[in-house]
Amino acid sequence: MKVKDILGKTSRPVITITGDKTIKEAMELLNKHKIGSVVVVNQDGDPVGILTERDMFHLCYKYTSDMKSLKVADHMTADLLVGVPEDDLDYIAGVITNKRVRHIPIIDEDRKLCGLISIGDIVKAKMKQAEIHVRYLTEYITGRSQTDHE
């Protein structure tokens, strides 16, 4: 299974922010959209970093000052791990596991942001794939399809 196979099935748009915004504004975006990360983009819309709820939690702990003064660009993860639509889903799952991240921005051939894959997206896709395999194997072993039972 490839990233492109599940990319269109995630119904949520990728929420982005520019580096000149404040951490408070980023927190508001995460809260408003009920998401765990926001992709940081430059003025051309190209991804340049990511800021997660975990990053913001650490900032709140480290800086008891007002989150309105901290800039996204100063606290984002700039060493951005990205995937492409043609990547194998198992490869992306390995990156997520090995690098201990929960979200991977997906870029197209022009290096433009075209999606965001989360560990949850991968788990859902793998579960669906497993359910299909179980159903086919059950039908093969029993010689009956699910519609024969109804």
Z-matrix of the N, CA and C atoms (Angstrom, degrees):
N
C 1 1.444
C 2 1.533 1 107.98
N 3 1.303 2 115.71 1 138.28
C 4 1.468 3 122.50 2 -178.91
C 5 1.527 4 110.65 3 -104.86
N 6 1.324 5 115.41 4 160.33
C 7 1.467 6 121.44 5 177.46
C 8 1.530 7 110.05 6 -56.01
N 9 1.329 8 116.47 7 -42.01
C 10 1.473 9 120.15 8 -177.85
C 11 1.528 10 112.13 9 -61.07
N 12 1.349 11 117.17 10 -24.03
C 13 1.466 12 120.64 11 -179.89
C 14 1.522 13 112.38 12 -69.05
N 15 1.314 14 117.65 13 -26.88
C 16 1.470 15 119.60 14 -179.97
C 17 1.521 16 112.46 15 -112.01
N 18 1.316 17 117.58 16 -9.74
C 19 1.462 18 120.73 17 -176.32
C 20 1.518 19 112.56 18 -59.16
N 21 1.305 20 117.81 19 -45.30
C 22 1.454 21 121.17 20 -179.02
C 23 1.517 22 113.56 21 -75.61
N 24 1.330 23 117.57 22 -13.53
C 25 1.455 24 121.17 23 -177.19
C 26 1.517 25 112.80 24 -86.79
N 27 1.330 26 117.36 25 -12.33
C 28 1.461 27 119.75 26 174.98
C 29 1.515 28 106.58 27 -82.88
N 30 1.312 29 116.37 28 115.83
C 31 1.459 30 120.90 29 -170.22
C 32 1.521 31 114.07 30 -78.71
N 33 1.303 32 116.85 31 -8.23
C 34 1.461 33 118.47 32 -175.87
C 35 1.531 34 111.23 33 -93.38
N 36 1.317 35 116.70 34 141.58
C 37 1.468 36 119.44 35 176.44
C 38 1.525 37 109.99 36 -75.70
N 39 1.324 38 116.31 37 158.11
C 40 1.461 39 120.51 38 176.53
C 41 1.521 40 107.67 39 -79.58
N 42 1.319 41 116.09 40 123.81
C 43 1.456 42 121.81 41 179.58
C 44 1.523 43 107.82 42 -90.30
N 45 1.319 44 115.78 43 129.73
C 46 1.458 45 120.98 44 -178.11
C 47 1.529 46 110.53 45 -123.56
N 48 1.318 47 113.57 46 164.81
C 49 1.462 48 121.29 47 177.41
C 50 1.522 49 107.04 48 -149.15
N 51 1.308 50 117.23 49 154.29
C 52 1.465 51 120.64 50 175.62
C 53 1.524 52 109.52 51 -94.87
N 54 1.312 53 114.93 52 156.52
C 55 1.462 54 121.34 53 -175.45
C 56 1.510 55 115.24 54 -64.88
N 57 1.329 56 117.53 55 -19.50
C 58 1.471 57 119.87 56 -178.64
C 59 1.525 58 112.79 57 -81.49
N 60 1.338 59 116.93 58 -6.74
C 61 1.470 60 120.60 59 178.35
C 62 1.525 61 109.38 60 -77.47
N 63 1.320 62 115.48 61 166.44
C 64 1.466 63 120.00 62 -178.18
C 65 1.533 64 110.89 63 -93.10
N 66 1.316 65 114.38 64 162.88
C 67 1.460 66 120.33 65 176.07
C 68 1.527 67 110.02 66 -61.07
N 69 1.310 68 116.89 67 -37.08
C 70 1.470 69 120.22 68 177.53
C 71 1.529 70 110.47 69 -60.25
N 72 1.313 71 117.23 70 -42.53
C 73 1.469 72 120.16 71 178.09
C 74 1.533 73 110.79 72 -64.43
N 75 1.318 74 116.49 73 -37.85
C 76 1.459 75 120.07 74 177.44
C 77 1.525 76 110.17 75 -65.66
N 78 1.337 77 116.80 76 -41.54
C 79 1.465 78 121.12 77 177.33
C 80 1.526 79 110.81 78 -60.02
N 81 1.315 80 115.82 79 -41.33
C 82 1.462 81 120.35 80 179.12
C 83 1.523 82 111.22 81 -61.98
N 84 1.350 83 116.87 82 -40.17
C 85 1.469 84 120.61 83 178.24
C 86 1.527 85 111.16 84 -63.54
N 87 1.336 86 116.73 85 -46.07
C 88 1.450 87 119.95 86 179.72
C 89 1.517 88 111.16 87 -61.68
N 90 1.309 89 116.02 88 -43.03
C 91 1.466 90 120.49 89 179.84
C 92 1.531 91 111.26 90 -66.56
N 93 1.314 92 116.85 91 -45.74
C 94 1.465 93 121.38 92 -178.16
C 95 1.527 94 112.00 93 -61.30
N 96 1.332 95 116.28 94 -42.65
C 97 1.467 96 120.38 95 -175.52
C 98 1.534 97 113.19 96 -95.79
N 99 1.339 98 116.04 97 -1.37
C 100 1.466 99 121.27 98 179.76
C 101 1.525 100 111.27 99 54.25
N 102 1.348 101 114.83 100 53.71
C 103 1.458 102 121.92 101 -178.35
C 104 1.526 103 109.66 102 -124.93
N 105 1.322 104 116.13 103 167.59
C 106 1.453 105 121.06 104 -176.80
C 107 1.504 106 115.34 105 -105.11
N 108 1.341 107 117.60 106 -6.70
C 109 1.463 108 119.89 107 178.91
C 110 1.520 109 110.09 108 -157.19
N 111 1.306 110 113.50 109 159.80
C 112 1.458 111 120.52 110 176.63
C 113 1.525 112 107.46 111 -132.92
N 114 1.332 113 116.63 112 133.81
C 115 1.462 114 121.37 113 178.78
C 116 1.529 115 107.84 114 -83.16
N 117 1.322 116 115.32 115 131.60
C 118 1.464 117 121.11 116 178.90
C 119 1.523 118 107.28 117 -92.13
N 120 1.331 119 116.00 118 128.06
C 121 1.461 120 121.52 119 -178.62
C 122 1.527 121 110.05 120 -121.35
N 123 1.335 122 114.96 121 156.72
C 124 1.464 123 118.95 122 173.98
C 125 1.528 124 109.05 123 -85.06
N 126 1.322 125 116.42 124 -174.90
C 127 1.473 126 120.66 125 -176.50
C 128 1.524 127 113.20 126 -63.76
N 129 1.355 128 117.01 127 -21.47
C 130 1.465 129 121.33 128 177.90
C 131 1.519 130 112.57 129 -88.67
N 132 1.333 131 117.11 130 -1.50
C 133 1.450 132 121.41 131 -179.24
C 134 1.518 133 114.12 132 86.72
N 135 1.342 134 117.34 133 7.19
C 136 1.460 135 121.08 134 178.91
C 137 1.524 136 109.88 135 -80.66
N 138 1.331 137 117.98 136 136.83
C 139 1.468 138 119.97 137 179.65
C 140 1.520 139 112.00 138 -68.40
N 141 1.327 140 116.16 139 131.84
C 142 1.466 141 121.81 140 -179.56
C 143 1.528 142 112.38 141 -126.29
N 144 1.334 143 116.90 142 -6.04
C 145 1.456 144 119.97 143 -179.21
C 146 1.507 145 111.12 144 -179.54
N 147 1.323 146 114.00 145 -178.51
C 148 1.461 147 120.34 146 177.56
C 149 1.522 148 107.67 147 -144.68
N 150 1.307 149 115.66 148 146.73
C 151 1.464 150 122.23 149 178.43
C 152 1.523 151 106.56 150 -131.00
N 153 1.330 152 116.08 151 125.76
C 154 1.458 153 120.32 152 -175.46
C 155 1.522 154 110.96 153 -113.08
N 156 1.317 155 114.09 154 166.72
C 157 1.460 156 119.34 155 176.66
C 158 1.516 157 110.69 156 -61.42
N 159 1.306 158 117.46 157 -33.41
C 160 1.464 159 121.61 158 177.56
C 161 1.533 160 110.16 159 -65.06
N 162 1.332 161 116.68 160 -42.11
C 163 1.472 162 120.18 161 176.50
C 164 1.531 163 110.41 162 -58.62
N 165 1.313 164 115.39 163 -43.41
C 166 1.464 165 119.76 164 -177.49
C 167 1.525 166 111.67 165 -69.63
N 168 1.319 167 116.69 166 -35.42
C 169 1.460 168 119.73 167 176.16
C 170 1.526 169 109.84 168 -60.36
N 171 1.334 170 116.78 169 -45.20
C 172 1.462 171 120.60 170 179.57
C 173 1.534 172 111.33 171 -63.95
N 174 1.322 173 116.26 172 -36.57
C 175 1.472 174 119.46 173 176.82
C 176 1.521 175 111.36 174 -64.35
N 177 1.327 176 116.12 175 -42.77
C 178 1.473 177 119.84 176 178.89
C 179 1.523 178 110.65 177 -61.45
N 180 1.330 179 116.25 178 -36.89
C 181 1.456 180 120.66 179 -179.93
C 182 1.539 181 110.88 180 -72.31
N 183 1.341 182 115.11 181 -43.59
C 184 1.473 183 120.40 182 -175.52
C 185 1.522 184 112.46 183 -74.14
N 186 1.315 185 115.63 184 -42.42
C 187 1.468 186 121.16 185 -177.48
C 188 1.523 187 108.26 186 -112.38
N 189 1.275 188 116.86 187 111.36
C 190 1.460 189 118.65 188 176.58
C 191 1.520 190 110.49 189 -85.06
N 192 1.335 191 114.73 190 1.85
C 193 1.462 192 119.30 191 178.64
C 194 1.528 193 110.39 192 -72.53
N 195 1.284 194 114.54 193 177.74
C 196 1.455 195 122.09 194 -178.75
C 197 1.530 196 111.16 195 -68.73
N 198 1.304 197 117.23 196 127.84
C 199 1.469 198 122.51 197 179.83
C 200 1.536 199 112.23 198 -67.60
N 201 1.326 200 116.26 199 -8.63
C 202 1.465 201 120.10 200 179.59
C 203 1.522 202 112.08 201 -73.14
N 204 1.328 203 117.76 202 -17.04
C 205 1.465 204 119.71 203 -176.70
C 206 1.531 205 113.09 204 -98.39
N 207 1.314 206 118.57 205 -14.48
C 208 1.463 207 121.80 206 -179.31
C 209 1.525 208 110.04 207 -85.77
N 210 1.339 209 116.03 208 131.37
C 211 1.467 210 121.10 209 -178.50
C 212 1.522 211 111.49 210 -93.68
N 213 1.313 212 116.11 211 142.31
C 214 1.454 213 123.38 212 179.67
C 215 1.527 214 110.67 213 -55.18
N 216 1.316 215 117.73 214 -45.85
C 217 1.464 216 121.66 215 -176.53
C 218 1.521 217 112.59 216 -59.48
N 219 1.318 218 117.26 217 -28.68
C 220 1.463 219 121.03 218 -178.48
C 221 1.528 220 112.93 219 -81.55
N 222 1.325 221 117.66 220 -12.34
C 223 1.461 222 120.20 221 -173.48
C 224 1.526 223 114.55 222 -130.59
N 225 1.315 224 117.63 223 1.53
C 226 1.462 225 120.97 224 178.49
C 227 1.528 226 109.88 225 -76.69
N 228 1.306 227 115.82 226 163.56
C 229 1.459 228 121.20 227 170.23
C 230 1.521 229 106.03 228 -85.98
N 231 1.334 230 115.22 229 109.12
C 232 1.460 231 119.98 230 -176.15
C 233 1.528 232 112.15 231 -87.27
N 234 1.304 233 117.55 232 -21.12
C 235 1.464 234 121.77 233 176.97
C 236 1.523 235 107.13 234 -80.99
N 237 1.314 236 115.03 235 75.21
C 238 1.458 237 122.87 236 -169.17
C 239 1.527 238 112.19 237 -77.04
N 240 1.313 239 115.76 238 124.93
C 241 1.463 240 121.75 239 171.77
C 242 1.517 241 106.78 240 -87.05
N 243 1.322 242 117.45 241 128.68
C 244 1.463 243 120.93 242 -179.67
C 245 1.519 244 109.75 243 -130.88
N 246 1.309 245 114.73 244 159.75
C 247 1.447 246 122.10 245 173.25
C 248 1.510 247 109.63 246 -124.39
N 249 1.319 248 115.73 247 173.07
C 250 1.467 249 121.46 248 176.44
C 251 1.528 250 107.71 249 -124.68
N 252 1.322 251 117.53 250 157.82
C 253 1.467 252 120.21 251 -177.69
C 254 1.531 253 114.45 252 -55.50
N 255 1.320 254 118.36 253 -28.43
C 256 1.464 255 121.83 254 -178.61
C 257 1.529 256 113.70 255 -82.63
N 258 1.339 257 117.92 256 -6.00
C 259 1.459 258 120.40 257 178.99
C 260 1.522 259 110.93 258 -63.31
N 261 1.322 260 115.22 259 143.22
C 262 1.452 261 121.42 260 174.92
C 263 1.524 262 108.40 261 -70.89
N 264 1.310 263 116.78 262 138.38
C 265 1.465 264 121.31 263 -178.36
C 266 1.530 265 111.88 264 -61.70
N 267 1.322 266 116.73 265 -33.73
C 268 1.469 267 119.96 266 177.18
C 269 1.528 268 110.88 267 -65.51
N 270 1.321 269 117.21 268 -35.92
C 271 1.465 270 120.86 269 177.25
C 272 1.534 271 110.07 270 -63.63
N 273 1.331 272 116.81 271 -47.25
C 274 1.467 273 120.94 272 179.57
C 275 1.523 274 110.39 273 -62.93
N 276 1.331 275 117.13 274 -39.99
C 277 1.464 276 120.64 275 176.87
C 278 1.524 277 110.17 276 -61.12
N 279 1.323 278 117.15 277 -38.93
C 280 1.462 279 121.23 278 177.47
C 281 1.509 280 112.30 279 -65.05
N 282 1.319 281 116.84 280 -41.76
C 283 1.472 282 121.08 281 177.84
C 284 1.528 283 109.90 282 -62.61
N 285 1.317 284 116.10 283 -46.80
C 286 1.462 285 121.08 284 -179.96
C 287 1.534 286 110.20 285 -58.72
N 288 1.325 287 115.96 286 -44.86
C 289 1.460 288 120.41 287 -179.09
C 290 1.525 289 111.97 288 -67.93
N 291 1.320 290 116.79 289 -48.55
C 292 1.469 291 120.86 290 -176.12
C 293 1.521 292 113.32 291 -68.95
N 294 1.301 293 117.14 292 -35.47
C 295 1.473 294 120.82 293 -178.40
C 296 1.523 295 112.49 294 -92.10
N 297 1.337 296 115.81 295 -5.25
C 298 1.466 297 122.42 296 178.06
C 299 1.531 298 112.21 297 57.07
N 300 1.333 299 114.52 298 49.15
C 301 1.463 300 121.65 299 174.99
C 302 1.524 301 107.83 300 -118.09
N 303 1.310 302 116.17 301 167.07
C 304 1.469 303 119.28 302 -179.38
C 305 1.522 304 113.58 303 -115.84
N 306 1.331 305 116.38 304 -11.18
C 307 1.467 306 120.20 305 -176.86
C 308 1.528 307 109.99 306 -138.22
N 309 1.323 308 115.99 307 139.94
C 310 1.462 309 122.40 308 176.44
C 311 1.532 310 108.28 309 -127.89
N 312 1.345 311 117.80 310 115.20
C 313 1.468 312 119.46 311 173.64
C 314 1.535 313 109.91 312 -65.96
N 315 1.302 314 115.78 313 143.04
C 316 1.460 315 122.12 314 179.07
C 317 1.524 316 107.82 315 -111.26
N 318 1.338 317 115.33 316 128.52
C 319 1.467 318 120.40 317 -179.01
C 320 1.523 319 110.05 318 -116.90
N 321 1.319 320 115.46 319 151.99
C 322 1.462 321 119.92 320 178.92
C 323 1.527 322 109.89 321 -90.26
N 324 1.328 323 115.99 322 -173.32
C 325 1.469 324 120.62 323 -176.62
C 326 1.531 325 113.07 324 -64.20
N 327 1.333 326 117.36 325 -20.50
C 328 1.472 327 121.30 326 177.14
C 329 1.527 328 111.71 327 -92.79
N 330 1.343 329 116.64 328 9.82
C 331 1.466 330 124.06 329 -178.53
C 332 1.529 331 112.37 330 65.35
N 333 1.334 332 116.04 331 25.37
C 334 1.464 333 121.91 332 176.61
C 335 1.520 334 109.15 333 -94.13
N 336 1.297 335 116.31 334 144.31
C 337 1.449 336 122.72 335 -179.87
C 338 1.524 337 109.79 336 -66.65
N 339 1.326 338 116.92 337 125.38
C 340 1.464 339 119.27 338 179.31
C 341 1.524 340 112.27 339 -125.72
N 342 1.328 341 117.07 340 -0.04
C 343 1.453 342 119.20 341 177.68
C 344 1.510 343 111.88 342 173.26
N 345 1.313 344 114.06 343 178.36
C 346 1.460 345 122.05 344 178.74
C 347 1.518 346 106.66 345 -143.67
N 348 1.311 347 116.75 346 125.29
C 349 1.462 348 121.59 347 179.85
C 350 1.522 349 108.01 348 -107.94
N 351 1.319 350 115.23 349 130.10
C 352 1.465 351 119.60 350 177.56
C 353 1.519 352 109.32 351 -107.91
N 354 1.312 353 115.40 352 165.27
C 355 1.459 354 120.00 353 175.89
C 356 1.532 355 109.68 354 -60.35
N 357 1.322 356 117.04 355 -34.18
C 358 1.461 357 120.95 356 177.18
C 359 1.515 358 112.52 357 -63.53
N 360 1.342 359 116.61 358 -39.39
C 361 1.467 360 120.35 359 177.35
C 362 1.523 361 110.81 360 -61.21
N 363 1.325 362 115.60 361 -41.01
C 364 1.466 363 120.48 362 -179.01
C 365 1.522 364 110.31 363 -67.50
N 366 1.321 365 116.90 364 -44.73
C 367 1.468 366 120.49 365 179.59
C 368 1.525 367 110.19 366 -60.54
N 369 1.325 368 117.74 367 -44.99
C 370 1.471 369 120.82 368 179.66
C 371 1.525 370 111.09 369 -60.97
N 372 1.327 371 116.96 370 -43.99
C 373 1.464 372 120.63 371 -179.49
C 374 1.523 373 110.86 372 -64.63
N 375 1.321 374 116.72 373 -41.79
C 376 1.466 375 120.72 374 179.57
C 377 1.531 376 110.92 375 -66.50
N 378 1.328 377 117.10 376 -39.40
C 379 1.467 378 120.24 377 177.86
C 380 1.521 379 110.81 378 -63.68
N 381 1.330 380 116.61 379 -43.32
C 382 1.467 381 120.71 380 179.52
C 383 1.524 382 110.39 381 -63.02
N 384 1.328 383 115.77 382 -41.97
C 385 1.459 384 120.73 383 178.61
C 386 1.534 385 110.44 384 -63.15
N 387 1.315 386 117.12 385 -41.63
C 388 1.466 387 121.48 386 178.87
C 389 1.527 388 110.74 387 -65.39
N 390 1.332 389 117.52 388 -41.10
C 391 1.464 390 121.02 389 178.20
C 392 1.526 391 111.20 390 -60.62
N 393 1.304 392 116.45 391 -40.97
C 394 1.469 393 120.66 392 179.09
C 395 1.520 394 110.26 393 -64.87
N 396 1.332 395 116.81 394 -44.20
C 397 1.471 396 119.88 395 179.00
C 398 1.531 397 111.56 396 -62.33
N 399 1.317 398 116.96 397 -42.45
C 400 1.466 399 120.69 398 178.88
C 401 1.521 400 110.07 399 -61.68
N 402 1.308 401 116.06 400 -42.41
C 403 1.475 402 119.45 401 -179.44
C 404 1.531 403 110.73 402 -64.06
N 405 1.326 404 117.42 403 -45.61
C 406 1.463 405 120.16 404 179.26
C 407 1.521 406 111.27 405 -63.23
N 408 1.315 407 117.52 406 -42.02
C 409 1.462 408 120.84 407 179.55
C 410 1.528 409 111.29 408 -66.15
N 411 1.325 410 116.73 409 -40.80
C 412 1.468 411 120.88 410 178.08
C 413 1.523 412 109.70 411 -61.95
N 414 1.320 413 116.67 412 -44.38
C 415 1.463 414 120.47 413 179.25
C 416 1.521 415 110.99 414 -64.74
N 417 1.307 416 116.64 415 -38.17
C 418 1.465 417 120.85 416 179.50
C 419 1.526 418 110.81 417 -65.91
N 420 1.335 419 116.11 418 -45.23
C 421 1.463 420 120.98 419 -177.59
C 422 1.523 421 111.61 420 -69.15
N 423 1.322 422 116.62 421 -44.06
C 424 1.467 423 119.88 422 -177.20
C 425 1.519 424 113.09 423 -84.32
N 426 1.310 425 116.66 424 -19.09
C 427 1.456 426 120.05 425 -178.14
C 428 1.517 427 113.03 426 76.49
N 429 1.337 428 115.49 427 10.05
C 430 1.470 429 119.63 428 -179.88
C 431 1.512 430 109.77 429 -126.62
N 432 1.314 431 115.35 430 144.41
C 433 1.462 432 120.03 431 176.12
C 434 1.526 433 108.79 432 -90.30
N 435 1.286 434 115.87 433 167.02
C 436 1.470 435 121.25 434 178.86
C 437 1.529 436 110.51 435 -60.54
N 438 1.321 437 118.06 436 -32.58
C 439 1.462 438 120.73 437 -178.73
C 440 1.527 439 111.40 438 -70.78
N 441 1.358 440 117.62 439 -22.35
C 442 1.469 441 120.67 440 176.98
C 443 1.528 442 110.91 441 -67.61
N 444 1.335 443 117.11 442 -25.09
C 445 1.465 444 121.82 443 -178.54
C 446 1.531 445 112.31 444 -79.93
N 447 1.280 446 117.02 445 -19.35
C 448 1.473 447 120.55 446 -172.68
C 449 1.482 448 112.83 447 -90.84
